[in-house]
Amino acid sequence: MAGSYRPYEPDQVMLLPAAPQDWLPVGHLAYFIHDTVDALDLKAFYARYEGGGSRNQPFHPAMMVKVLVYAYATGVFSSRKIERRLHDDLAFRMLAAGNFPRHRTICDFRAFHLKELSELFVQVVKLAREMRLVKLGTVAIDGTKVKANASRHKAMSYGRMKQAEFELKAQIDALLARAKAADEAEANEPELDLPAEIERREARLAAIREARERLEQRQREADLERGRSDGDDRRPRGPDGKPRGGRYKREFGVPEDKAQENFTDPDSRIMKRAGGGFDPAYNAQTAVDEAAHIVVAAELDNIAPDVNWLLPMIQAVKDNLGELPALGLADAGYRSEENLKSAPIELVVALGREGRAHAEVDAKQYPHTAAMAAKLKTQEGQAAYRKRKWLAEPPNGWIKSVLGFRQFSMRGLHRVRAEWKLVCMALNLRRMAALVV
């Protein structure tokens, strides 16, 4: 007996036009992002195209925002991959509604609207507050290192820069001398495009000099913050300006030989990876609300330590939502006497690595640190701090493992800051879509 199957006619032409809204199941993430973006204020995006006229017709900003946000929410960060998805993926085709922007158009839109995209993050956080997914009871602050769009092989240490400058100068001088040689002597030499070789080496020398000057400028600024001054003869001085004992290892403004600068993204810094090793990276910060793991503040810098970010992150939460949280949690990387003294909210901050006994604190010299040590010994303090790990760390894990965002697509500190907010906004929308269905 022949089998009986459901109808299958791949060549059958549809009698009525297909509706893109029927392509995806009810409750799909693309529908949520479509409706949410329509509810956001996109006036800043439209302002760029005002007065363009009927002959200058760019792609609709709302469509571009929807496609870009959905791409980040589903782990597609490359503009070329987004372009392919617009042809191959039903969700992308539904959001684009028959538009197929090229990868260069997508890349340019993201680059031109960095400020506007980062401001959308605040609108989404406020929307989550209206949906009662943000309560601002307890907020946990945490940082994570995200790899920069820069190769480790395109970096050079300060010591190697000085050596390379000397070698390139010698090579340029030799090529110039060879170019001036007599035709008879040059005839027996292998053919070589001397002007091109000189230009290539001079460009390399200029790039190395610029990188060396950036390193030296950063070192001068760091030395000034530490209380050093130009012409201090490498001798530490007290508040009264008189020399103290000991000597500095380096001259003022001179970096260590191992200090590195990256040529592809000079704003990135060498930072330690969690699994070991070092990469050019940025230090990304998040403040996560306890109610639904919504990221209520997202900031970023190129300084590896977290300690300077505690107070700015608390202020960022207030700037975004107009209100301070009741309690802030942070690990030992954020601990300092000044942070504990100046915080406008109640804090629970670890004083050492988790699992290790807390050392005794001098209450006279560090009264706020001693008070925090006493709080962490109470049942209330321990119960509050236990929330930190399951509250602060999952969003960073979701960004890297669920979305697959382990490296920035853009270069430069201000561009990377905007892209980090775009990633956190995409994660928030995923969370919101899952919780409201």
Disulfide bonds with the S-S distance in Angstrom:
none
